[in-house]
């Protein structure tokens, strides 16, 4: 009896020691409440991560809690949230802030720029062609 109890405890110990936690959540725009598809959700300090689906939903398996999740999405501030024991079984809702990037001045040219580039390319190829050795086969 004692041996079987000890054997049972030894067999279940690895299961408890290697327990994993499934986290589920969504990533939404904080203003429009629209989902953010293809947002990157990763566990900080690890190589674990996920990408949100078309509805902004993700699921991620972590070895233990608490963990810190980092969310990245183009046009939004990279956001980190702490996930603890209280968040297990609850959908985690992450809403990164929008970021407006002000770009420097740009120059827009008309079709002449493209034509000039093509003319230079054609002229260069014609000059290079004169230096090529050509051979003919007698048939």
C-alpha positions in Angstrom: 0.0 0.0 0.0 2.8 2.4 1.0 4.8 1.5 -2.1 1.9 2.2 -4.5 1.1 5.5 -2.8 4.8 6.5 -3.1 4.9 5.4 -6.7 1.7 7.3 -7.4 3.2 10.5 -5.9 6.4 10.1 -7.9 4.5 9.6 -11.1 2.3 12.7 -10.6 5.2 15.0 -9.5 6.6 15.6 -13.0 3.1 16.6 -14.2 2.7 19.2 -11.4 6.3 20.4 -11.9 5.8 20.9 -15.7 2.3 22.3 -15.6 1.6 25.0 -18.2 -0.9 27.8 -18.3 -3.0 28.7 -21.3 -3.6 32.4 -21.7 -6.3 33.8 -24.1 -6.9 37.3 -25.0 -7.7 40.0 -27.6 -6.0 43.0 -29.0 -8.2 46.0 -29.9 -7.9 49.6 -31.0 -8.6 51.7 -28.0 -10.7 54.3 -29.9 -12.7 52.4 -32.5 -12.8 49.0 -30.6 -11.8 47.3 -33.8 -9.7 44.1 -33.5 -6.1 44.4 -34.6 -5.3 41.3 -36.8 -1.7 40.0 -37.0 -0.6 41.8 -33.9 2.5 40.2 -32.3 2.0 39.0 -28.8 5.2 37.7 -27.1 6.3 36.7 -23.6 9.0 39.1 -22.5 12.4 37.4 -22.0 11.5 34.2 -23.9 11.0 33.1 -27.5 7.3 32.3 -26.9 4.8 34.3 -28.9 1.7 34.3 -31.0 0.0 36.4 -33.7 -3.6 37.6 -33.4 -6.2 36.2 -35.8 -8.7 38.3 -37.9 -10.8 38.9 -34.7 -7.7 40.1 -32.8 -7.7 37.0 -30.6 -4.7 35.1 -29.5 -3.8 32.1 -27.3 -0.5 31.4 -25.7 0.9 28.7 -23.5 3.3 29.8 -20.7 5.2 27.6 -18.3 4.2 29.6 -15.2 2.8 32.9 -13.9 3.2 35.7 -13.6 4.5 36.7 -17.0 4.9 39.9 -18.9 3.3 40.1 -22.4 4.5 42.5 -25.1 2.2 43.5 -27.9 3.5 45.1 -31.1 1.5 46.4 -34.0 2.4 48.9 -36.8 1.0 52.3 -36.0 0.6 51.6 -32.3 2.8 52.0 -29.2 4.5 48.8 -28.1 2.6 47.8 -25.0 3.6 45.5 -22.1 1.1 44.0 -19.6 1.6 41.9 -16.5 -0.4 38.7 -16.4 -0.8 36.9 -13.0 -2.8 34.1 -11.4 -5.9 36.3 -11.3 -6.0 36.4 -15.1 -6.2 32.7 -15.6 -9.5 31.7 -17.3 -10.3 35.3 -18.1 -9.8 36.8 -21.6 -7.0 39.4 -21.4 -8.0 42.6 -23.3 -5.0 44.6 -24.6 -5.5 48.0 -26.1 -2.2 49.6 -27.3 -2.2 53.4 -27.9 -2.1 54.8 -31.4 1.2 56.5 -32.4 1.4 59.2 -35.0 4.7 59.4 -36.7 5.6 62.7 -38.3 7.8 62.1 -41.3 10.2 64.5 -42.8 9.7 66.4 -46.0 9.5 64.3 -49.2 10.0 65.3 -52.9 7.6 64.1 -55.5 8.8 64.3 -59.1 6.8 64.0 -62.3 7.3 61.5 -65.1 10.4 63.3 -66.3 12.5 61.8 -63.5 11.6 58.2 -64.6 12.2 59.0 -68.2 15.6 60.5 -67.5 16.6 57.4 -65.5 15.5 55.1 -68.3 17.4 57.2 -70.9 20.6 57.0 -68.9 20.2 53.2 -68.5 19.7 52.7 -72.2 22.7 55.0 -73.1 24.9 53.1 -70.6 23.9 49.7 -72.1 24.6 51.0 -75.6 28.1 52.1 -74.5 28.8 48.8 -72.8 27.6 46.8 -75.9 30.5 48.3 -78.0 33.0 46.6 -75.6 31.4 43.2 -75.8 33.1 40.5 -77.9 30.7 38.8 -80.2 31.2 35.5 -81.9 29.4 33.8 -84.8 29.2 30.1 -85.7 29.6 28.9 -89.2 27.0 26.5 -90.0 
